[in-house]
Structures are given as C-alpha cells and as structure tokens.
Amino acid sequence: MAKDFTTREENYSQWYNDLVIKADLADNSAVRGCMVIKPYGYAIWEKIQRVLDDMFKETGHQNAYFPLFIPKSFFSKEASHVEGFAKECAVVTHYRLKKSPDGKGVIVDPDAKLEEELIVRPTSETIIWDTYRTWIQSYRDLPILVNQWANVVRWEMRTRLFLRTTEFLWQEGHTAHATEAEAIEETEKMIGVYAEFAENWMAMPVLKGVKSPNERFAGAVETYCIEGLMQDGKALQAGTSHFLGQNFAKAFDVQFLSKENKLDYVWATSWGVSTRLMGALIMTHSDDHGLVLPPKLAPIQVVIIPIYKNDEQLALITETVNDIVKKLKALGISVKYDDRNTQKPGWKFNEYEFKGVPVRLAIGPRDLENGTVEVARRDTLEKAVYQITDIEHKISHLLESIQTNLYQKAFDFREENTNKADSWDEFVALLDGKGGFISAHWDGTPETEQLIKDETKATIRLIPIDGVLEDGKCIRTGNPSKQRVIFARSY
C-alpha cells in the first residue's frame, strides 16, 4: 500500500494527495472539482459529525433542513453577501431536458427556462432568513437555535480533496436573538465549541481569534475563527462563527415585538465547519508511513491480526480473540478482528499502519502459550508485549496515551513554529524559511493588509481575542500599531 508513496520532504502536496487516495479516504469524481468520499473516509466524517451534533444539542440547538436551491433575488438583498459569493455561485437556469433532434443524447429544453434563476446553495443565510420572517413575530419566538447538516457548492477553479472542492459537506448553524448581547454570546460560545472539539477530539491545537475586515465573512459584523498549523508551516482555518448583527434581519425584514411592545430587528449569528476538518486531521498528524488518526475519531481503534499456520491454530486463536473483542467492546472501544485468509499478516500490518489504526494486536500460537499479545501503537510505531490478563483496560489506557501524545506533539510543533517579527526583512525571512505562525504588528488598515498579501501571499489569520495591547510599528509601513496579529500563508 505504501509503494510509490511520496514523503513529506520530497513533495508535501503530493504526499497529501497520495495519502488521501491510497488510504481509501476519497477519490476524484467524474464531475470536475468534486470528490467521492469513500467508506473509510466517510466513517471518520460520521464520527466528527456525531460528536459535533451532540455538542450542538447540549448547547440547546436543534437540527432542521432548508432547500438546496435559493432564488437569485435573495442574494441581491444583502449587498456585501452577494459580492462575497457572486463569483462562486452555480446557477440553475432550466428545469427540463429533451431528446436531441439528431437522436444522440439529450439537450436542455429551451422552452423550460425558469422565470427566476436558482442558485445552488453556497451558504444558507438568505433562504433561512427569508424563512425566519414567517417564524418570528414576538420576543416569545426567540431565540431560534437551528443547525443544518448539508452539502454546499462553491465553484472552485483549483481544487484539492477535502481542502477545497466544488461541492463539500458541512454544518451551518443559524440563530436569531432578541438582543445584541445574546447574539455575541452565541457567536463566542460556538467558536469555543469548535475549539474544544479540535483540541479534545482531533488532538489539534488551535489559535482562537477574530478575522480582519478583509478576511471577514461576507455580510458579517465580526467573524471569529480557529486556526490550526499544518506540518508544512501553513495555517488552516478549521472553523468560523459569525456575528451578523441585524444585517440579514433588515435585508429580509425580520422584526419582532419586544417585551417593551416595540418593533425591533432580530440579531443573528451563523457558524460552520466542513469536511475541510478531514484535511486538517490528515495534515496535523500523519507521517511518511501513512495516515495517523487520534483514537477518538478512528473508525477502527484496535485491529487484531492472527498469525497461524493451519485451521486448528486459527480456531484456538479465534476463541481467545473473541473474548478480547467482547471485553474491548464492553468499554466502548471499536475493534476489528481480521482473520481473512486472502492476505498474509505482513500485508495486513502494512495496511492498517497506512490507514492510521491507533493500536494493532498480533497473536499467534506462542502468544497463546504465554498468555500474551504483541501490541503496536501507530503514533510512535513502538511495539510491546502485554499480558492478556486485563488486556481491555491496558488497551483503554494506551488509547488515552496515544490521544494525549498526538495533541502534545502537534502543540510542540506549533510552539516551535510560532515566531515574532519586528521588521519587514525578518517577516519575509520567516515566511520563506519554515513558515508557521508569525506574530507581528499591523497598522490596522485594509490597504496595508492587502499589500502584505500581494507581496508575500501571507494573510492575517486572526487577531487574538485576548491579545495583549502592545505599542509597536507596522512591519510594512512603520505606522503605529497597538497589537500584534497572527500572519501565515494558508490553505
């Protein structure tokens, strides 16, 4: 499976592409820019989805579903929103096909032109706020705390599996509130949920902050974000939460009668993560031996491989393994017993190592005699021999150790690759060297931010929420600055 597998040092981009394909996570489809998520990759996404869905519901949110198609006129109602998404929209103009006059295939029926074109959902603020207008009349109808699991389409010119595809899967929360304070509290709460998920489940340390005006979501008053650092020194935006103010409520005339018996516009938020998290997971932990998965998100946490010469040995091994499997499953550990006779043990070892299964057990006749099992952990590739007695609790502790180790390794990498720059030359040298997060002063103007981006391809990833005020000079213009921001090249 690892044959012809490019290393990170040789070509990081090719390493990533090879890994996604060879680990059976996803494949390119016949539709340009779209992907097929294969069962193993989708199993990881299902785990991500299940955990986040529980977290959303624990914070009072409910799931709903809104149409895939959005009338074009809706996008004209919020000016900055339509400007932000106009170039990425896929447009439906007709509703019927007919047989080609030459009898070869089908053509679009010119008589089936829609009265109004429909936009394939790039995000759902417009269709949802048009709906909320009919749901909300009084303060008693608030707050509305709704989440949607869906697919979206953003027409991309350059695509990469999971990281940037024309169609992708995501969730999008859309909430409505009676006061500005409640909406801001919601926005900050949900970016906190994303940060907790990234660190405690993905084992990916993240920085938390707000976006600069140039990087803010189209139509938002403020965008909060979490940013992870990948092994090639580039940042990846892993989640965003937007305070929308009253922009969409005013655009779609969503008003409510307050407790004071006055009409006011609703305050709004939206927030989301996507299958881009799969890319983040891969690039945060994986190595030149293949995929590395944190145990909490691994579809298979433990694989057991028998080593035998005949059916009699296999039967004895299987009897012991069945007992181990039962005990592991009782602790909520997902386990697979691979007793296929179509592949040799060495091939299986390589397969599960490449697919990032956290723990591999190997057991043969000699192990049965000694009451032992060989244990290999994927994160360090270390092997050990465990007594079968109380094996389930030993494996449980091992999985916790692997989860902790992966987070610490990623955290140490981020710390080693986070630096300060106090001059332009120092800034450029860091970018062209090992990259990473660069803490530097910026004069606060969009013009300077754009100039830095044009000259270096680095952007302001975030303005730290709890950043310490510090007088300084902008690295590019020399103008006064009150706070450092985080720059990086990014995905």
N, C-alpha and C positions, 0 to 999 in steps of 0.2 A: 504494500500500500504506500510506503514511503519512497518507493522508487521514483527517481526523477523529481524529487521534492526540493524546491528551491529553498535555500536558507535565508534567514532574515538579513544577514550581512550581504549576501550576493545581490538580492533584489527584494526589498521589503514588500513592495506592491505585488510582485509575482508570488512571493511566499504566501501572502494573504489569499490571493486568488486560488492558488494551488490547494491551500488548506480547506477553503470552503468547498471546493469541488471534491477533493479526494476523501474528506471526512464525511461525505454524504450529507452535507448541510443544505445545500441549494444547488441549483443549476440554472443556466441561461435558458430562456424560453424562445419559442418561435416569434414572439412579439418583441420587437426591439426595445431594449431597456427594461424589460420585465423579467421577473425571476420565478422559478418553480422552487418552493420551499419543500425539501424532501422530508420524509417521515422523521428522520433523526433530528433534523434542524427544527422541524415543527414541534417535536416533543419538548425541545428546550424552550421555544416560544410559548408553548402551553404552560410550562412551569412559571415562566415570567408573568404570563397573563393571570394565572391562578393566584399567585401571591399578591400581585398588584390589585387585582379585583377584590380580594379580601381586605386589603389595606384601605381601599376606597370605601368599601361598605362599612368598615369600622369607623370611618370618619363621617358617616351619615349620608353617603352618596348612593344613588340608585342608577341602574342601567336602563337605557332606552335606545331607540333606534330611529334615525331620521333618513330621508331619501338620499340616494346617491346622486340624483340629478337636481341641479339648482337653476332656477330661471336666471337668465343673463341679467335681467334688470335689477336683481337683488344686489349684484356686485357694483352697481352704479350708485348705491345709496350711501356707502361709506367710502369716501374718496381715497384715503390712504390705503385702505384694504384692497380696493381694486387695483390700485397702482402697484402694490406689492406682489400681487398674484397674477396679473394680467398675462405676463409672458409665459406662465407655466400652465395655463388652462387648456384642457382638452374640451372641444365644443361639439355637441351633437346638433346637427342641422336637419336631418331627415329621420323618418321613422319607419321606412319600408324599403325592401329590396324587390327587384323583379327580374325575371329571366332576361338575359341579354338577347337583343334582336338576332344576333348571329348564332344563338343557341349554345354559346360557350360560356357557361357560368352565369353569374348574376351581376346586375348593376344597381346603383342607387336609383330608386324611382324618383324622377324629377318632380312628379306631382305630389310627392309625400313630404314636402318641405314643412317644417314646423313653423307655426306663427311666431313663436319666440324660441330662439336657440336655448339649449340647456347646457350648463357647464357640469362636467363630471367633477364631483366633489374634490377640491384641493384642500379644503378645510370647511367646517360647517357653521361658522358663526352666523352667516347671513340666513340660511334656511332655518336655523334654530331660533334666531331672534325674531324672525317673522312668525314662527310658531308660538313663541313665548308671549307675543302680543295678545293672543287669544287665551292664554293660560292665566295671565296676571291682570287683576283689577284692583286688588286691595293688598295692604300690608299683610293680611292674613294668608295670602298666597305665597308669601316669601318666608325663608329663602327657597329657591329651587336648586337642588344639588343633583345634577344629572351627569352621567358619564356615558359615552358611546364607544363600543369596540367596533371598528370598521376598517375598510380599505379606503385609500385616497389615491388620487392621480395628480402628479405634478410633472409636467413634460420636461424631462431632463435630457440634455444633449450628451453629457458624459456620465455614464452610469457604472456603478460597482455593486456587486451583490451585497445586500443588506445595508450598505452605507448610503447609497444614493441610487434608487431605482424609480422608474416612471410610476409604477404602482407599488405601494407598500402597505403594510398593516400597522395599525396604531390604535391608541385610545385617545379620546379627546373629551375632557371634562368641560362643561359649560354651566356656569352657575349665575344665579340672579339674586341680588340682595337689596335690602331697603336702605342701607347706609354705605357711605364710602369706607368707613372703618371696617365694617363686616367684610366687604369685598377685598380689601387689602389683607385682612387677617386670613381669608380663604386663600389668596394668592400665595402668601408666605407659608401657610400650612402645607399646601400641596407641593411646593418645591422642597419642603422638609421631608415629605413622604418619599419623594423621588430620591433624595439624598440618602435617606435611611435604607431604601431598597438597594441602591447602588452599592453602598458600603457593606451592609449586613448580609445581602444575598448574592450580589455579583462579586463581592470582595474587591470592589473597585473604589479606591479613594477619590473623592471629588471635591472641587472647589465650588463654593456657592456664592452667587452674587447677582448683580443686575446688569443688563446689557446697556451699552451706549446707545444714543439715539440712532446712529447709523445701522446698528445691528438689531434694533428692537423689532418685534413682531408688527406686521402691517396692521394698523388700527389700534394698537395698544398704547396706553399711557406709560406703562412700565412693564418690562419683561425680566423676570427672574430666571436664572438658569443654573444648571450644574454642568461642570466641565471636567472630563477625565483626561489624563495624559497617556497616550499610547506609546508603545515601545520604540517607535521611530522618532519620538520627540514632538509629534503633532498632537494638538488638542482635538477632542471630540465632544461636541455638545450632546449631552446624554438626556436632557430633559428640560422643558421650559414651562413656566407658569406666568400667565399674562394678566395684569390688572388692566381691564379695558375701560375703566371709568364709566361714563354714561354715553360713550360714542355710539355703540350699537343700539342702545335703547333709544337714543334720539334719532338715529337713522331709520329705525323701524317703528318709531312712535310707541314705545313700550313704557306706559306710565302706570302708576298705582296711586291709590288713595291712602295717604299716610294716617298714622294714629291721630295726627292733628287735623285730619279731614282736609288735607291739601294734596293737590296733584303734584307728583314728582316723577322724574325719570329713574328707572331702575339702575343699579350699579352692577357691573358684570365682571366675570373672570372667565378665562379659558386656560386649559393646561393639557399637556400631552407628552407621551413617549411613543416610540415606534420600534419597528424591527431593526432600526439602527442600533438598538441595545445589543443585538446579536453580534454586530461588528465590533462594538466596544468590548464585549465579553471575550471575543476571539483575540483581539489585539492587545488586551491588557495582560493576559495570562499565558497564551500559547507559546510554544518554542519550536526548535528545529526538529523535534521528534513528532510534532503534530499538535493537535488540539489539547488544551488543558482546561478542564471545567471545574469550577468550585462545586463541592459536593451538594450544596443546597439547590443548585439548578441543573445538576446532571440527571438526565433521564434514567441512566443506569449508574447507581452509586458504587455497586460492587458486582464484579463478574467473577464467576468461579469456573475454572477450567480443569477438567480431569486429565490425568496423564496415565495411560493404561496400554496394555498390550493385547488384551483379549476381553471378551464379553463378560467373563467371570469377574475379572478385576473391575471392570466398569460397573457391574452390578453392586459390588461391595462399596465402591467409592460413592455411587449414587445414593446408597442408603444413608451414608454419613452426611453427604451434601444436602440431602433433603431435610435432615434435621437442622443443619446450619441455616439453610434458607428459611425454614419456618421461624427460627429464633430471630433472624435478622428482620424479617418482615414484621414480626410482632413489635419491633422497635421502630417501625415506620421507615425502614431502610429499603430502597429499591434494589433488587438483586436479580441477576440473570445467571442461570446455570447453562453453560454452553457445552452440551455433550454431542454436538454434531460430529459425525464420523467422516464428513466430507473434507475437513481441513485438519491439518496437524496442529498440535499445541503451539509450536513456534509461530505459525501463521496467525493463530488466534491472539497470542501475546502481542504481536505487532499490530494487529487490527485494533484491539481495544486500547492499546497505548496511543495509537494515532487518533482514535476517536475521543480521547481525553477522559476515559472512565477513571474516576479517582482512585479506586482500590481494585487490585486483581489478586485473587486467591488461586493457587495451584495446588492440587492434591493428587498424590499417587499412592501406590501400594505401600511404599516405605513410610509415607506420612501416616497412613492408617495404622501401621505397626507402632509408630512412635507417638501417635495421638497428636500430630502436629499438622500445620498447613503453612505453605510459603505465602508470604504477603508482600506485594509490591505496591508502593504508593506512586501515583502518577506525577505529583508535583516535584518530587526530588529524584525520582527513579530509584530510590533506595529499596532494598529487599530485606526482609527479616523472617524469622521462623516463629510462629505463635503456637502455643498450646491450644488445642481445640476447646478445652475446658473454658467456659465463659467467653467464647470467641465473639459472641454478639456484642458484648459490652466493650471489648477491646477494639472491635471494628468501629463501634459508635464513637469512641474517644479518638480513634485515628481520623475519622472523617472530620471531626471538630478541629483536630490539629491541622489538617490539610486546609480547611476553610480559613483558619486563622493565619496560617503560613502564607497563603496566596495573597491575602489582604496586606500583610506586613511587607511582603516582597514588593508588591505594587506601590505601597506607601513609601517605602525606602527609595524606590526608583523615582517617584515623583519629587521627593525631597532633594535627591541628588541632582535632579534636572530642573530645579526651580532656582533662578538667579535674579539678582538685581542688576540693572543697567542704569548708569548715571550720565552716559554720553551717547551720542549717535554712533560713534565708532564701536563702542563697547556693545551696544544693542545689535548692530549688524553682525559683529563677530560672533556673538552668542547664537544668533539665528542661523548663520551659515556654518556654525560648528555643530554642537549637539542639539540645538533647538531647545525644546522644552518650554516651560512657563517662564516668562520674563516680567518681572515687576519693575515698572518704570513710570516716570511722570509724563503726563499728557496735559496739554493746556485746556482741554475741555471743548475744543471746537470740532465740529464735523469735518471742516476743511483739512485740519491737521491729521485727523484720523484717516481720512481718505488718502491724503498724501503719503502717509506711512504705509498704508495698504498697497498703493500703486507702486511704491519703490521697493517694498520688501515682501509683499504677499502675506504679511502678518496683520492680524486684526486684534482689536481689543476683545478678548474673550469674555471678560466680565470686569465690573467694578465691585470690589469686595464689599459685601453688606456691612461687615463690621470692621472695615478698613480704618486704620489709624490715620488721623489727619497729620500731614507732614508737609511743611513748606519745601518746595523744590522748584526745579526748572524743567520744562518740557524737553524731552530728549531731542525733538526735531526742530522746534522753533526757538527754544530758550525762554519762552514766555512763562510767567509764574504759574505754578501748579500747587494745589492743596492736598493732593492724594495720589498715591501710586495706583495704577491699574494693571491688569494682567494681559500681556500680549502673548500671542503664539501664532504660528502657522497651524492651519487646521484642516479637518476633513469637511 
